[in-house]
Amino acid sequence: MSSKRETGARRTRSLRLIFAYEGGSVRLVGRQSVEMIPPPSDSLAGREGETGFWYELRDSQGRALYRRLMQNPIQYSTEVLSNDPMRPVERRDVQEPRGVFVLISPDIEEAQTLALFSAPSERNELGRSSRIIGEFDLKQDAGGKEETR
Amino acid sequence: MSASDGTVVGTTQIVNNGSAAERFNLVLVAEGYRQSELSQFAAHAQQFVDRLFSTPPFDELQCSFNVFRVDVASNESGADDPAACGGTGASVATYFDASFCNGGIQRLLLVDGMSVINVVNAQIPQWHQVLVIVNSPTWGGAGGQIGTTSVAGGWENIAIHEMGHSAYGLADEYEYWSGCGVDTTQNSYTGAEPAQPNITADSNRATIKWGSLVAASTPMPTTTNADCSFCDPQPNPLPTGTTGAFEGAGYFHCGCFRPEFDCMMRNLSPFCAVCRQRIRQVMSPYMPSGGCPAPVFPGSNFIECFFRTIVNLLLILVLVLLAWIPSIRCLIKQLWFRVTHCRSGNTNRCIRL
């Protein structure tokens, strides 16, 4: 990854990508290029067979340039406060998952696509290996508003 | 119930450690505060910042943060609290349309996420993490980059736990889903290795992903659960802060391990060493070169710091004199004796005040 983080006159730029989801459908609805530092990349070593949520920037050859692990932002379940002070948080299944989420990545010229990886988040499928649930062409219009700041 | 139900008043930077282009920018947004209540929001925002920066490892990472407060005045106070979930039935006109009882879950407090994104994009385009603080004393909240929280007692720790997920990719370390004794499907984890840094299915000392933090003397696995149909009831057999492989994590009673007995990501205790390491790693690009200088308090300047130092030194001097010079203590005792005798009518040995 050739991130352009530097001090002084030239600064790092990041892409903020805004997604909307409903059920299993995820849409890229907006993106902005912003002068800010993105979170550092996690290891680009293979994660085949692992379970969790992460996103990758990929070049035109499909090679990973940047990867970031995070909590699944598609809320099939949510964390709520319990009544037990010894176990203060617990989870509840969400009946109709719907909402928006935001991903931040480096804004780099070589990046062609952004791929989302996720394991099924329904409770009865916890632990299944992650797979690509969406791949978005960053060279095309987001289908929503696109801004540069 | 929408943006027509209030006004974006403006933004105040409450922690300033340099250009927003170089720091991690945390944004706190007001919801359900009327114009006259925005001073309360300012107090709540400061309360959160104080808690965050007194929570390790954030205490040593303060200078990598900027914190902004977005004052949004709503026409009415609080959040919708539908009766369908046992709430009060209140329906209030607020800017981001905060409501409890989403998906039938009373404590799931959500706002109009896209509306929050639009406001924050306009106010602080370089934001990394947003926390919407909802002016309600009823328990509620939700995680995500656009986290929400009410201001019920202890809300600050819940919000820090949620930041652990959204900003640092940390997993839940608790060993149940709906509660111990409630679940019937969370007995044993048999799935793939979790990608998150703070839970694992691998308790092998040689291959566990946080192996560098495990002492040679720590047994592996460190604890095992004797009854996988229930949460492990045993207390911590080792000193607090020992890193190992404690069975019960990632919503399962058995087969999944956490690094320490307690953690912010398990039960809102201080972050375990593995989580602290992950947070430091994520925050490293935002640290100024040379690391954090001495903590900077909002609103302080050189003159204020100088006088505070002088006053503190004088106070210390007075305390040392009182403690170590017997004659002063003796003098005080004599004065007190004479005053009390004077009051009791014995005028021979008294001092009149």
Boltz contact constraints between the chains, C-beta under 6 A:
constraints:
  - contact:
      token1: [A, 11]
      token2: [B, 21]
      max_distance: 6.0
  - contact:
      token1: [A, 34]
      token2: [B, 125]
      max_distance: 6.0
  - contact:
      token1: [A, 34]
      token2: [B, 126]
      max_distance: 6.0
  - contact:
      token1: [A, 35]
      token2: [B, 21]
      max_distance: 6.0
  - contact:
      token1: [A, 36]
      token2: [B, 21]
      max_distance: 6.0
  - contact:
      token1: [A, 36]
      token2: [B, 126]
      max_distance: 6.0
  - contact:
      token1: [A, 37]
      token2: [B, 285]
      max_distance: 6.0
  - contact:
      token1: [A, 39]
      token2: [B, 282]
      max_distance: 6.0
  - contact:
      token1: [A, 40]
      token2: [B, 285]
      max_distance: 6.0
  - contact:
      token1: [A, 47]
      token2: [B, 195]
      max_distance: 6.0
  - contact:
      token1: [A, 49]
      token2: [B, 192]
      max_distance: 6.0
  - contact:
      token1: [A, 50]
      token2: [B, 192]
      max_distance: 6.0
  - contact:
      token1: [A, 50]
      token2: [B, 193]
      max_distance: 6.0
  - contact:
      token1: [A, 50]
      token2: [B, 195]
      max_distance: 6.0
  - contact:
      token1: [A, 51]
      token2: [B, 191]
      max_distance: 6.0
  - contact:
      token1: [A, 51]
      token2: [B, 192]
      max_distance: 6.0
  - contact:
      token1: [A, 51]
      token2: [B, 194]
      max_distance: 6.0
  - contact:
      token1: [A, 52]
      token2: [B, 194]
      max_distance: 6.0
  - contact:
      token1: [A, 52]
      token2: [B, 195]
      max_distance: 6.0
  - contact:
      token1: [A, 52]
      token2: [B, 196]
      max_distance: 6.0
  - contact:
      token1: [A, 69]
      token2: [B, 169]
      max_distance: 6.0
  - contact:
      token1: [A, 69]
      token2: [B, 195]
      max_distance: 6.0
  - contact:
      token1: [A, 70]
      token2: [B, 169]
      max_distance: 6.0
  - contact:
      token1: [A, 71]
      token2: [B, 165]
      max_distance: 6.0
  - contact:
      token1: [A, 73]
      token2: [B, 144]
      max_distance: 6.0
  - contact:
      token1: [A, 78]
      token2: [B, 108]
      max_distance: 6.0
  - contact:
      token1: [A, 78]
      token2: [B, 142]
      max_distance: 6.0
  - contact:
      token1: [A, 79]
      token2: [B, 143]
      max_distance: 6.0
  - contact:
      token1: [A, 80]
      token2: [B, 107]
      max_distance: 6.0
  - contact:
      token1: [A, 80]
      token2: [B, 108]
      max_distance: 6.0
  - contact:
      token1: [A, 81]
      token2: [B, 107]
      max_distance: 6.0
  - contact:
      token1: [A, 81]
      token2: [B, 139]
      max_distance: 6.0
  - contact:
      token1: [A, 88]
      token2: [B, 268]
      max_distance: 6.0
  - contact:
      token1: [A, 90]
      token2: [B, 178]
      max_distance: 6.0
  - contact:
      token1: [A, 90]
      token2: [B, 179]
      max_distance: 6.0
  - contact:
      token1: [A, 91]
      token2: [B, 177]
      max_distance: 6.0
  - contact:
      token1: [A, 92]
      token2: [B, 105]
      max_distance: 6.0
  - contact:
      token1: [A, 94]
      token2: [B, 103]
      max_distance: 6.0
  - contact:
      token1: [A, 95]
      token2: [B, 103]
      max_distance: 6.0
  - contact:
      token1: [A, 99]
      token2: [B, 113]
      max_distance: 6.0
  - contact:
      token1: [A, 100]
      token2: [B, 113]
      max_distance: 6.0
  - contact:
      token1: [A, 100]
      token2: [B, 114]
      max_distance: 6.0
  - contact:
      token1: [A, 102]
      token2: [B, 145]
      max_distance: 6.0
  - contact:
      token1: [A, 127]
      token2: [B, 191]
      max_distance: 6.0
  - contact:
      token1: [A, 127]
      token2: [B, 192]
      max_distance: 6.0
  - contact:
      token1: [A, 129]
      token2: [B, 192]
      max_distance: 6.0
  - contact:
      token1: [A, 149]
      token2: [B, 125]
      max_distance: 6.0
